[in-house]
Amino acid sequence: MTSAPPPDSAFLARLRAVAREQAAPLRRVSCAVDADPALLPGLLDGALPWRQFAGLPAAYNPDPLRVDGRAVHLRWCAEQVVVWEELARADAGIALGLPGPAMSGHVMAELGDPQQLERYYGRLADGPVWTFFGMTEPAHGSDPAAMATTLTPADGGGLLLNGTKRFVGNGARSATGVLFARRHRGPLGVVAVLLESDRPGFTGVPLDTIGLRGLELSELRMRDVPVAEEDVLGRHRSATRQGMWAAVRTFNRYRPVVSCLALGVAQAAHDYVTGHRGDAHSAAAPRFAEFAAQLAGVRAMVLAAARSADHDPADGTLASAAKIRATRLAEDITTAAVRAFGPGARWEHPLLDKWARDARAFEFMEGTSNIQRLTLAQGYLHGRI
Ligand SMILES: Cc1cc2nc3c(=O)[nH]c(=O)nc-3n(C[C@H](O)[C@H](O)[C@H](O)COP(=O)(O)OP(=O)(O)OC[C@H]3O[C@@H](n4cnc5c(N)ncnc54)[C@H](O)[C@@H]3O)c2cc1C
Protein backbone atom coordinates (compact mmCIF):
# COMPACT_ATOMS: atom_id res chain seq x y z
CA MET A 1 0.00 0.00 0.00
CA THR A 2 2.85 2.38 0.83
CA SER A 3 6.62 2.13 1.16
CA ALA A 4 6.71 3.89 4.57
CA PRO A 5 6.92 1.62 7.65
CA PRO A 6 3.57 0.75 9.30
CA PRO A 7 2.47 3.19 12.03
CA ASP A 8 3.45 2.13 15.57
CA SER A 9 1.21 2.29 18.65
CA ALA A 10 2.71 5.53 20.00
CA PHE A 11 2.05 7.30 16.70
CA LEU A 12 -1.49 5.90 16.54
CA ALA A 13 -2.19 7.26 20.04
CA ARG A 14 -1.14 10.76 18.93
CA LEU A 15 -3.15 10.39 15.74
CA ARG A 16 -6.21 9.45 17.82
CA ALA A 17 -5.88 12.57 19.95
CA VAL A 18 -5.67 14.82 16.86
CA ALA A 19 -8.60 13.06 15.19
CA ARG A 20 -10.74 13.35 18.32
CA GLU A 21 -10.21 17.08 18.45
CA GLN A 22 -10.92 17.59 14.75
CA ALA A 23 -14.00 15.36 14.81
CA ALA A 24 -15.76 17.42 17.50
CA PRO A 25 -17.70 19.67 15.04
CA LEU A 26 -19.54 16.61 13.69
CA ARG A 27 -21.35 16.14 17.01
CA ARG A 28 -22.59 19.72 17.00
CA VAL A 29 -24.70 19.10 13.87
CA SER A 30 -25.59 15.45 14.62
CA CYS A 31 -29.30 15.85 15.23
CA ALA A 32 -29.75 18.47 12.48
CA VAL A 33 -28.27 16.21 9.78
CA ASP A 34 -30.18 13.21 11.14
CA ALA A 35 -33.39 15.19 10.70
CA ASP A 36 -32.43 16.41 7.21
CA PRO A 37 -29.43 14.75 5.48
CA ALA A 38 -29.70 17.27 2.63
CA LEU A 39 -28.22 19.87 5.02
CA LEU A 40 -24.82 18.15 5.01
CA PRO A 41 -23.31 19.59 1.79
CA GLY A 42 -24.07 23.14 3.00
CA LEU A 43 -22.08 22.50 6.20
CA LEU A 44 -18.82 21.69 4.41
CA ASP A 45 -18.10 25.32 3.79
CA GLY A 46 -16.53 25.98 7.19
CA ALA A 47 -18.63 24.06 9.74
CA LEU A 48 -17.26 20.57 9.04
CA PRO A 49 -13.71 19.42 8.24
CA TRP A 50 -13.53 16.92 5.35
CA ARG A 51 -10.29 17.24 3.37
CA GLN A 52 -8.25 16.06 6.37
CA PHE A 53 -10.20 12.81 6.53
CA ALA A 54 -10.69 12.11 2.82
CA GLY A 55 -7.57 9.94 2.39
CA LEU A 56 -6.61 11.67 -0.86
CA PRO A 57 -3.08 10.92 -2.14
CA ALA A 58 -0.47 13.54 -1.19
CA ALA A 59 -0.31 15.01 -4.71
CA TYR A 60 -4.03 15.87 -4.56
CA ASN A 61 -4.35 17.10 -0.98
CA PRO A 62 -2.72 20.37 0.07
CA ASP A 63 -4.40 20.27 3.51
CA PRO A 64 -4.02 16.79 5.07
CA LEU A 65 -4.31 15.79 8.73
CA ARG A 66 -1.10 16.63 10.59
CA VAL A 67 0.41 14.91 13.62
CA ASP A 68 3.46 16.57 15.19
CA GLY A 69 3.71 18.66 12.02
CA ARG A 70 3.89 15.56 9.81
CA ALA A 71 1.28 15.05 7.05
CA VAL A 72 -0.84 11.89 7.46
CA HIS A 73 -2.58 10.73 4.28
CA LEU A 74 -4.37 7.77 5.88
CA ARG A 75 -3.01 5.21 3.42
CA TRP A 76 -2.70 2.58 6.15
CA CYS A 77 -5.78 0.73 7.33
CA ALA A 78 -4.27 0.91 10.87
CA GLU A 79 -4.44 4.72 10.65
CA GLN A 80 -7.94 4.68 9.18
CA VAL A 81 -9.45 2.59 12.01
CA VAL A 82 -8.10 5.01 14.62
CA VAL A 83 -9.29 8.15 12.83
CA TRP A 84 -12.65 6.79 11.71
CA GLU A 85 -13.48 5.46 15.17
CA GLU A 86 -13.08 8.99 16.50
CA LEU A 87 -15.20 10.39 13.67
CA ALA A 88 -17.93 7.83 14.38
CA ARG A 89 -17.74 8.59 18.08
CA ALA A 90 -18.72 12.14 17.09
CA ASP A 91 -21.22 11.06 14.39
CA ALA A 92 -20.98 7.99 12.15
CA GLY A 93 -23.64 9.08 9.66
CA ILE A 94 -21.95 12.41 9.01
CA ALA A 95 -18.49 10.80 8.91
CA LEU A 96 -19.70 8.44 6.19
CA GLY A 97 -21.42 11.32 4.44
CA LEU A 98 -18.23 13.36 4.05
CA PRO A 99 -16.89 13.76 0.49
CA GLY A 100 -13.91 11.77 -0.76
CA PRO A 101 -12.83 8.51 -2.38
CA ALA A 102 -14.12 6.10 0.36
CA MET A 103 -14.60 2.56 -0.99
CA SER A 104 -14.27 3.52 -4.64
CA GLY A 105 -10.76 4.79 -3.86
CA HIS A 106 -9.67 1.27 -2.88
CA VAL A 107 -10.80 -0.10 -6.24
CA MET A 108 -9.10 2.76 -8.08
CA ALA A 109 -5.86 2.08 -6.20
CA GLU A 110 -6.02 -1.59 -7.24
CA LEU A 111 -7.16 -1.22 -10.84
CA GLY A 112 -6.78 2.34 -12.12
CA ASP A 113 -4.25 3.08 -14.87
CA PRO A 114 -2.39 6.44 -14.72
CA GLN A 115 -4.95 8.26 -16.91
CA GLN A 116 -7.91 6.91 -14.92
CA LEU A 117 -6.25 7.83 -11.62
CA GLU A 118 -5.62 11.37 -12.83
CA ARG A 119 -9.20 11.69 -14.06
CA TYR A 120 -10.59 10.41 -10.74
CA TYR A 121 -8.32 12.18 -8.24
CA GLY A 122 -8.11 15.35 -10.34
CA ARG A 123 -11.86 15.69 -9.98
CA LEU A 124 -11.82 14.91 -6.25
CA ALA A 125 -9.07 17.44 -5.59
CA ASP A 126 -11.42 20.19 -6.84
CA GLY A 127 -13.70 19.01 -3.96
CA PRO A 128 -15.94 18.65 -2.11
CA VAL A 129 -16.85 15.73 -4.39
CA TRP A 130 -18.62 12.53 -3.31
CA THR A 131 -18.04 9.12 -4.89
CA PHE A 132 -20.12 5.94 -5.13
CA PHE A 133 -19.29 2.24 -4.95
CA GLY A 134 -22.10 0.44 -6.78
CA MET A 135 -22.28 -3.30 -6.12
CA THR A 136 -25.57 -4.26 -4.38
CA GLU A 137 -28.68 -4.82 -6.51
CA PRO A 138 -32.38 -4.80 -5.56
CA ALA A 139 -33.14 -8.39 -6.60
CA HIS A 140 -29.75 -10.02 -5.97
CA GLY A 141 -28.23 -8.14 -3.04
CA SER A 142 -24.46 -8.18 -3.07
CA ASP A 143 -24.15 -11.69 -4.59
CA PRO A 144 -21.82 -11.15 -7.57
CA ALA A 145 -22.76 -14.50 -9.13
CA ALA A 146 -26.29 -13.21 -9.72
CA MET A 147 -25.32 -9.68 -10.81
CA ALA A 148 -27.83 -8.44 -13.38
CA THR A 149 -26.30 -5.06 -14.30
CA THR A 150 -24.82 -5.49 -17.76
CA LEU A 151 -22.17 -3.87 -19.92
CA THR A 152 -22.88 -4.76 -23.54
CA PRO A 153 -21.53 -3.61 -26.93
CA ALA A 154 -23.44 -0.68 -28.42
CA ASP A 155 -24.41 -0.48 -32.08
CA GLY A 156 -21.81 1.74 -33.69
CA GLY A 157 -19.09 1.16 -31.07
CA GLY A 158 -18.58 1.67 -27.34
CA LEU A 159 -20.55 -0.02 -24.56
CA LEU A 160 -23.91 0.43 -22.84
CA LEU A 161 -24.55 0.07 -19.10
CA ASN A 162 -27.96 -1.12 -17.92
CA GLY A 163 -29.19 -2.05 -14.44
CA THR A 164 -30.01 -0.82 -10.93
CA LYS A 165 -27.86 -0.60 -7.79
CA ARG A 166 -29.42 -0.11 -4.37
CA PHE A 167 -28.20 0.89 -0.88
CA VAL A 168 -25.30 2.83 -2.37
CA GLY A 169 -23.77 5.26 0.12
CA ASN A 170 -23.78 8.93 -1.03
CA GLY A 171 -25.06 7.64 -4.39
CA ALA A 172 -27.40 10.49 -5.34
CA ARG A 173 -24.92 13.22 -4.33
CA SER A 174 -21.89 11.62 -6.05
CA ALA A 175 -20.26 13.14 -9.13
CA THR A 176 -18.20 10.06 -9.95
CA GLY A 177 -17.56 6.54 -8.73
CA VAL A 178 -16.95 2.89 -9.44
CA LEU A 179 -19.72 0.59 -10.55
CA PHE A 180 -19.68 -3.19 -11.04
CA ALA A 181 -21.35 -4.79 -14.06
CA ARG A 182 -21.39 -8.09 -15.89
CA ARG A 183 -19.59 -8.03 -19.22
CA HIS A 184 -19.44 -11.79 -19.75
CA ARG A 185 -20.92 -14.88 -18.13
CA GLY A 186 -19.14 -16.57 -15.22
CA PRO A 187 -17.21 -15.35 -12.18
CA LEU A 188 -14.56 -13.56 -14.26
CA GLY A 189 -17.19 -11.72 -16.28
CA VAL A 190 -17.77 -8.95 -13.68
CA VAL A 191 -15.83 -5.75 -14.36
CA ALA A 192 -15.53 -2.40 -12.57
CA VAL A 193 -16.08 0.83 -14.50
CA LEU A 194 -15.17 4.41 -13.63
CA LEU A 195 -18.27 6.47 -14.29
CA GLU A 196 -19.31 10.11 -13.92
CA SER A 197 -22.90 10.61 -12.83
CA ASP A 198 -23.70 13.29 -15.43
CA ARG A 199 -23.81 10.74 -18.25
CA PRO A 200 -27.13 10.43 -20.13
CA GLY A 201 -29.33 7.65 -18.73
CA PHE A 202 -27.82 7.77 -15.20
CA THR A 203 -30.08 8.69 -12.24
CA GLY A 204 -29.40 8.71 -8.49
CA VAL A 205 -32.32 8.75 -6.05
CA PRO A 206 -31.95 9.04 -2.23
CA LEU A 207 -33.73 6.31 -0.20
CA ASP A 208 -35.64 6.96 3.00
CA THR A 209 -33.70 5.27 5.84
CA ILE A 210 -33.80 5.34 9.64
CA GLY A 211 -30.10 4.78 10.47
CA LEU A 212 -26.88 6.52 9.36
CA ARG A 213 -29.05 9.07 7.57
CA GLY A 214 -26.11 11.39 6.86
CA LEU A 215 -24.78 8.75 4.44
CA GLU A 216 -27.86 9.18 2.23
CA LEU A 217 -28.17 5.63 0.93
CA SER A 218 -29.40 5.78 -2.65
CA GLU A 219 -30.57 3.86 -5.65
CA LEU A 220 -28.63 4.25 -8.90
CA ARG A 221 -30.50 3.58 -12.15
CA MET A 222 -28.68 3.10 -15.45
CA ARG A 223 -30.56 3.02 -18.75
CA ASP A 224 -28.32 2.71 -21.83
CA VAL A 225 -25.57 4.75 -20.17
CA PRO A 226 -22.70 5.15 -22.67
CA VAL A 227 -19.39 3.68 -21.47
CA ALA A 228 -16.05 3.77 -23.29
CA GLU A 229 -13.30 1.14 -23.12
CA GLU A 230 -11.19 3.78 -21.29
CA ASP A 231 -13.75 3.66 -18.44
CA VAL A 232 -13.22 -0.06 -17.80
CA LEU A 233 -10.87 -0.51 -14.84
CA GLY A 234 -8.12 -3.13 -14.88
CA ARG A 235 -8.01 -3.49 -18.70
CA HIS A 236 -4.25 -3.77 -18.38
CA ARG A 237 -4.62 -6.70 -15.95
CA SER A 238 -5.28 -10.40 -16.55
CA ALA A 239 -8.93 -11.53 -16.30
CA THR A 240 -8.29 -12.98 -12.83
CA ARG A 241 -7.10 -9.58 -11.54
CA GLN A 242 -10.07 -7.43 -12.49
CA GLY A 243 -13.56 -6.65 -11.06
CA MET A 244 -14.27 -9.19 -8.34
CA TRP A 245 -10.62 -9.59 -7.38
CA ALA A 246 -10.46 -5.86 -6.59
CA ALA A 247 -13.88 -5.95 -4.88
CA VAL A 248 -12.79 -8.71 -2.50
CA ARG A 249 -9.58 -6.85 -1.60
CA THR A 250 -11.62 -3.68 -1.09
CA PHE A 251 -14.04 -5.48 1.25
CA ASN A 252 -11.15 -6.99 3.22
CA ARG A 253 -9.63 -3.54 3.68
CA TYR A 254 -12.90 -1.78 4.40
CA ARG A 255 -14.36 -4.25 6.93
CA PRO A 256 -11.98 -3.13 9.69
CA VAL A 257 -13.17 0.42 8.95
CA VAL A 258 -16.84 -0.60 9.25
CA SER A 259 -15.90 -2.35 12.51
CA CYS A 260 -14.28 0.79 13.90
CA LEU A 261 -17.36 2.82 12.94
CA ALA A 262 -19.52 0.44 14.99
CA LEU A 263 -17.00 0.73 17.81
CA GLY A 264 -17.17 4.53 17.66
CA VAL A 265 -20.97 4.50 17.98
CA ALA A 266 -20.72 2.01 20.87
CA GLN A 267 -18.14 4.22 22.60
CA ALA A 268 -20.31 7.32 22.14
CA ALA A 269 -23.28 5.62 23.83
CA HIS A 270 -20.98 4.35 26.60
CA ASP A 271 -19.57 7.86 27.16
CA TYR A 272 -23.08 9.26 27.33
CA VAL A 273 -24.28 6.85 30.05
CA THR A 274 -21.13 7.04 32.16
CA GLY A 275 -21.04 10.82 31.77
CA HIS A 276 -24.52 11.21 33.26
CA ARG A 277 -24.65 11.18 37.02
CA GLY A 278 -27.75 10.04 38.90
CA ASP A 279 -29.95 6.97 39.15
CA ALA A 280 -29.64 5.92 35.53
CA HIS A 281 -25.90 5.69 35.72
CA SER A 282 -25.69 4.04 39.16
CA ALA A 283 -28.07 1.23 38.21
CA ALA A 284 -26.28 0.64 34.90
CA ALA A 285 -22.76 1.04 36.29
CA PRO A 286 -21.79 -2.66 36.68
CA ARG A 287 -22.96 -3.52 33.16
CA PHE A 288 -21.19 -0.50 31.68
CA ALA A 289 -17.96 -1.40 33.50
CA GLU A 290 -18.13 -4.75 31.68
CA PHE A 291 -18.82 -2.93 28.42
CA ALA A 292 -15.70 -0.78 28.96
CA ALA A 293 -13.58 -3.93 29.05
CA GLN A 294 -15.31 -5.27 25.94
CA LEU A 295 -14.73 -1.99 24.09
CA ALA A 296 -11.01 -2.23 24.84
CA GLY A 297 -10.92 -5.86 23.67
CA VAL A 298 -12.79 -5.21 20.43
CA ARG A 299 -10.64 -2.12 19.76
CA ALA A 300 -7.52 -4.31 19.94
CA MET A 301 -9.18 -6.83 17.62
CA VAL A 302 -10.10 -4.14 15.07
CA LEU A 303 -6.54 -2.84 15.06
CA ALA A 304 -5.21 -6.38 14.57
CA ALA A 305 -7.63 -6.80 11.63
CA ALA A 306 -6.44 -3.48 10.15
CA ARG A 307 -2.80 -4.50 10.44
CA SER A 308 -3.63 -7.84 8.82
CA ALA A 309 -5.37 -6.01 5.93
CA ASP A 310 -2.31 -3.77 5.52
CA HIS A 311 -0.09 -6.84 5.44
CA ASP A 312 -2.23 -8.98 3.12
CA PRO A 313 -5.46 -7.53 1.65
CA ALA A 314 -6.28 -10.96 0.20
CA ASP A 315 -6.93 -12.37 3.69
CA GLY A 316 -10.22 -11.18 5.23
CA THR A 317 -10.29 -13.62 8.15
CA LEU A 318 -9.54 -11.23 11.02
CA ALA A 319 -11.56 -8.47 9.35
CA SER A 320 -14.64 -10.71 9.44
CA ALA A 321 -14.03 -11.66 13.09
CA ALA A 322 -13.67 -8.01 14.08
CA LYS A 323 -16.82 -7.01 12.23
CA ILE A 324 -18.94 -9.68 13.96
CA ARG A 325 -17.75 -8.57 17.41
CA ALA A 326 -17.90 -4.81 16.82
CA THR A 327 -21.37 -4.95 15.28
CA ARG A 328 -22.75 -7.01 18.15
CA LEU A 329 -21.16 -4.74 20.77
CA ALA A 330 -22.61 -1.61 19.13
CA GLU A 331 -26.09 -3.15 19.19
CA ASP A 332 -25.71 -4.30 22.82
CA ILE A 333 -24.38 -0.99 24.18
CA THR A 334 -26.79 1.28 22.32
CA THR A 335 -29.72 -0.89 23.48
CA ALA A 336 -28.47 -0.95 27.09
CA ALA A 337 -27.91 2.82 26.99
CA VAL A 338 -31.55 3.46 26.04
CA ARG A 339 -32.72 1.06 28.76
CA ALA A 340 -30.50 2.72 31.37
CA PHE A 341 -32.59 5.89 31.13
CA GLY A 342 -35.95 4.07 31.40
CA PRO A 343 -39.30 4.85 29.73
CA GLY A 344 -39.21 7.91 27.47
CA ALA A 345 -35.42 7.68 26.99
CA ARG A 346 -35.63 7.91 23.20
CA TRP A 347 -37.65 11.13 23.42
CA GLU A 348 -35.66 12.73 26.20
CA HIS A 349 -32.21 11.73 24.88
CA PRO A 350 -32.35 12.08 21.07
CA LEU A 351 -28.70 11.09 20.64
CA LEU A 352 -29.35 7.74 22.32
CA ASP A 353 -32.26 7.20 19.97
CA LYS A 354 -30.07 8.11 17.01
CA TRP A 355 -27.20 5.83 18.03
CA ALA A 356 -29.59 2.88 18.56
CA ARG A 357 -30.81 3.40 14.96
CA ASP A 358 -27.32 3.97 13.52
CA ALA A 359 -25.87 0.85 15.21
CA ARG A 360 -28.28 -1.46 13.33
CA ALA A 361 -26.88 -0.45 9.93
CA PHE A 362 -23.44 -1.96 10.54
CA GLU A 363 -24.84 -5.49 10.53
CA PHE A 364 -25.64 -5.10 6.81
CA MET A 365 -22.78 -2.90 5.64
CA GLU A 366 -20.06 -5.02 4.03
CA GLY A 367 -21.96 -8.25 4.55
CA THR A 368 -24.04 -9.64 7.41
CA SER A 369 -22.61 -11.57 10.38
CA ASN A 370 -23.64 -14.89 8.80
CA ILE A 371 -21.53 -14.09 5.74
CA GLN A 372 -18.62 -13.02 7.98
CA ARG A 373 -18.88 -16.37 9.82
CA LEU A 374 -18.51 -18.18 6.50
CA THR A 375 -15.32 -16.18 5.75
CA LEU A 376 -14.06 -16.86 9.26
CA ALA A 377 -14.68 -20.59 8.84
CA GLN A 378 -12.81 -20.60 5.51
CA GLY A 379 -9.90 -18.76 7.14
CA TYR A 380 -9.81 -21.31 9.96
CA LEU A 381 -9.96 -24.27 7.56
CA HIS A 382 -7.08 -22.77 5.56
CA GLY A 383 -5.00 -22.29 8.72
CA ARG A 384 -5.02 -18.48 8.59
CA ILE A 385 -5.96 -18.18 12.28
C1 LIG B 1 -25.29 1.61 5.78
C2 LIG B 1 -25.12 0.77 4.53
C3 LIG B 1 -24.26 1.20 3.54
C4 LIG B 1 -24.13 0.45 2.36
N1 LIG B 1 -23.31 0.94 1.37
C5 LIG B 1 -23.25 0.26 0.18
C6 LIG B 1 -22.53 0.82 -0.92
O1 LIG B 1 -21.97 1.92 -0.83
N2 LIG B 1 -22.50 0.11 -2.09
C7 LIG B 1 -23.14 -1.08 -2.22
O2 LIG B 1 -23.05 -1.67 -3.31
N3 LIG B 1 -23.85 -1.63 -1.19
C8 LIG B 1 -23.93 -0.99 -0.02
N4 LIG B 1 -24.69 -1.50 1.02
C9 LIG B 1 -25.37 -2.78 0.85
C10 LIG B 1 -24.71 -3.88 1.66
O3 LIG B 1 -23.39 -4.13 1.24
C11 LIG B 1 -25.55 -5.17 1.55
O4 LIG B 1 -26.86 -4.89 1.97
C12 LIG B 1 -24.96 -6.22 2.43
O5 LIG B 1 -23.75 -6.68 1.89
C13 LIG B 1 -25.92 -7.40 2.63
O6 LIG B 1 -26.05 -8.01 1.40
P1 LIG B 1 -27.45 -8.48 0.83
O7 LIG B 1 -28.38 -7.34 0.81
O8 LIG B 1 -27.14 -9.23 -0.42
O9 LIG B 1 -28.01 -9.47 1.91
P2 LIG B 1 -27.73 -11.01 1.99
O10 LIG B 1 -26.27 -11.28 2.05
O11 LIG B 1 -28.53 -11.72 0.95
O12 LIG B 1 -28.37 -11.34 3.38
C14 LIG B 1 -29.81 -11.42 3.62
C15 LIG B 1 -30.02 -12.31 4.83
O13 LIG B 1 -29.69 -13.68 4.49
C16 LIG B 1 -28.66 -14.17 5.34
N5 LIG B 1 -27.76 -14.97 4.51
C17 LIG B 1 -27.35 -14.72 3.23
N6 LIG B 1 -26.54 -15.69 2.77
C18 LIG B 1 -26.41 -16.59 3.79
C19 LIG B 1 -25.71 -17.82 3.93
N7 LIG B 1 -24.97 -18.31 2.94
N8 LIG B 1 -25.81 -18.46 5.11
C20 LIG B 1 -26.55 -17.96 6.12
N9 LIG B 1 -27.27 -16.81 6.04
C21 LIG B 1 -27.20 -16.15 4.89
C22 LIG B 1 -27.98 -12.92 5.87
O14 LIG B 1 -27.33 -13.14 7.12
C23 LIG B 1 -29.14 -11.95 6.01
O15 LIG B 1 -29.83 -12.19 7.21
C24 LIG B 1 -24.84 -0.77 2.20
C25 LIG B 1 -25.70 -1.21 3.22
C26 LIG B 1 -25.85 -0.45 4.37
C27 LIG B 1 -26.80 -0.94 5.45
Ligand as a Chemical Component Dictionary entry (heavy atoms), coordinates in Angstrom:
data_LIG
# 
_chem_comp.id                   LIG 
_chem_comp.type                 NON-POLYMER 
_chem_comp.pdbx_formal_charge   0 
_chem_comp.three_letter_code    LIG 
# 
loop_
_chem_comp_atom.comp_id 
_chem_comp_atom.atom_id 
_chem_comp_atom.alt_atom_id 
_chem_comp_atom.type_symbol 
_chem_comp_atom.charge 
_chem_comp_atom.model_Cartn_x 
_chem_comp_atom.model_Cartn_y 
_chem_comp_atom.model_Cartn_z 
_chem_comp_atom.pdbx_ordinal 
LIG C1  C1  C 0 -25.293 1.611   5.777  1  
LIG C2  C2  C 0 -25.123 0.769   4.531  2  
LIG C3  C3  C 0 -24.256 1.202   3.537  3  
LIG C4  C4  C 0 -24.127 0.452   2.361  4  
LIG N1  N1  N 0 -23.313 0.937   1.367  5  
LIG C5  C5  C 0 -23.252 0.263   0.176  6  
LIG C6  C6  C 0 -22.530 0.820   -0.920 7  
LIG O1  O1  O 0 -21.966 1.919   -0.831 8  
LIG N2  N2  N 0 -22.498 0.115   -2.086 9  
LIG C7  C7  C 0 -23.140 -1.084  -2.221 10 
LIG O2  O2  O 0 -23.048 -1.666  -3.311 11 
LIG N3  N3  N 0 -23.855 -1.632  -1.195 12 
LIG C8  C8  C 0 -23.928 -0.986  -0.015 13 
LIG N4  N4  N 0 -24.689 -1.497  1.025  14 
LIG C9  C9  C 0 -25.371 -2.780  0.850  15 
LIG C10 C10 C 0 -24.714 -3.885  1.662  16 
LIG O3  O3  O 0 -23.392 -4.129  1.237  17 
LIG C11 C11 C 0 -25.549 -5.166  1.545  18 
LIG O4  O4  O 0 -26.861 -4.889  1.966  19 
LIG C12 C12 C 0 -24.961 -6.216  2.427  20 
LIG O5  O5  O 0 -23.755 -6.681  1.886  21 
LIG C13 C13 C 0 -25.920 -7.397  2.628  22 
LIG O6  O6  O 0 -26.046 -8.009  1.396  23 
LIG P1  P1  P 0 -27.450 -8.482  0.832  24 
LIG O7  O7  O 0 -28.378 -7.336  0.806  25 
LIG O8  O8  O 0 -27.141 -9.230  -0.421 26 
LIG O9  O9  O 0 -28.014 -9.472  1.914  27 
LIG P2  P2  P 0 -27.733 -11.008 1.991  28 
LIG O10 O10 O 0 -26.268 -11.281 2.049  29 
LIG O11 O11 O 0 -28.530 -11.722 0.945  30 
LIG O12 O12 O 0 -28.371 -11.339 3.383  31 
LIG C14 C14 C 0 -29.807 -11.420 3.623  32 
LIG C15 C15 C 0 -30.021 -12.314 4.834  33 
LIG O13 O13 O 0 -29.694 -13.677 4.485  34 
LIG C16 C16 C 0 -28.663 -14.167 5.339  35 
LIG N5  N5  N 0 -27.761 -14.974 4.509  36 
LIG C17 C17 C 0 -27.352 -14.717 3.226  37 
LIG N6  N6  N 0 -26.545 -15.691 2.773  38 
LIG C18 C18 C 0 -26.415 -16.593 3.792  39 
LIG C19 C19 C 0 -25.712 -17.823 3.928  40 
LIG N7  N7  N 0 -24.969 -18.315 2.939  41 
LIG N8  N8  N 0 -25.808 -18.462 5.113  42 
LIG C20 C20 C 0 -26.554 -17.963 6.119  43 
LIG N9  N9  N 0 -27.273 -16.813 6.038  44 
LIG C21 C21 C 0 -27.198 -16.146 4.894  45 
LIG C22 C22 C 0 -27.976 -12.921 5.873  46 
LIG O14 O14 O 0 -27.327 -13.142 7.115  47 
LIG C23 C23 C 0 -29.143 -11.949 6.013  48 
LIG O15 O15 O 0 -29.825 -12.186 7.214  49 
LIG C24 C24 C 0 -24.839 -0.773  2.199  50 
LIG C25 C25 C 0 -25.698 -1.214  3.223  51 
LIG C26 C26 C 0 -25.854 -0.454  4.367  52 
LIG C27 C27 C 0 -26.802 -0.942  5.446  53 
# 
loop_
_chem_comp_bond.comp_id 
_chem_comp_bond.atom_id_1 
_chem_comp_bond.atom_id_2 
_chem_comp_bond.value_order 
_chem_comp_bond.pdbx_ordinal 
LIG C1  C2  SING 1  
LIG C2  C3  SING 2  
LIG C2  C26 DOUB 3  
LIG C3  C4  DOUB 4  
LIG C4  N1  SING 5  
LIG C4  C24 SING 6  
LIG N1  C5  DOUB 7  
LIG C5  C6  SING 8  
LIG C5  C8  SING 9  
LIG C6  O1  DOUB 10 
LIG C6  N2  SING 11 
LIG N2  C7  SING 12 
LIG C7  O2  DOUB 13 
LIG C7  N3  SING 14 
LIG N3  C8  DOUB 15 
LIG C8  N4  SING 16 
LIG N4  C9  SING 17 
LIG N4  C24 SING 18 
LIG C9  C10 SING 19 
LIG C10 O3  SING 20 
LIG C10 C11 SING 21 
LIG C11 O4  SING 22 
LIG C11 C12 SING 23 
LIG C12 O5  SING 24 
LIG C12 C13 SING 25 
LIG C13 O6  SING 26 
LIG O6  P1  SING 27 
LIG P1  O7  DOUB 28 
LIG P1  O8  SING 29 
LIG P1  O9  SING 30 
LIG O9  P2  SING 31 
LIG P2  O10 DOUB 32 
LIG P2  O11 SING 33 
LIG P2  O12 SING 34 
LIG O12 C14 SING 35 
LIG C14 C15 SING 36 
LIG C15 O13 SING 37 
LIG C15 C23 SING 38 
LIG O13 C16 SING 39 
LIG C16 N5  SING 40 
LIG C16 C22 SING 41 
LIG N5  C17 SING 42 
LIG N5  C21 SING 43 
LIG C17 N6  DOUB 44 
LIG N6  C18 SING 45 
LIG C18 C19 SING 46 
LIG C18 C21 DOUB 47 
LIG C19 N7  SING 48 
LIG C19 N8  DOUB 49 
LIG N8  C20 SING 50 
LIG C20 N9  DOUB 51 
LIG N9  C21 SING 52 
LIG C22 O14 SING 53 
LIG C22 C23 SING 54 
LIG C23 O15 SING 55 
LIG C24 C25 DOUB 56 
LIG C25 C26 SING 57 
LIG C26 C27 SING 58 
# 
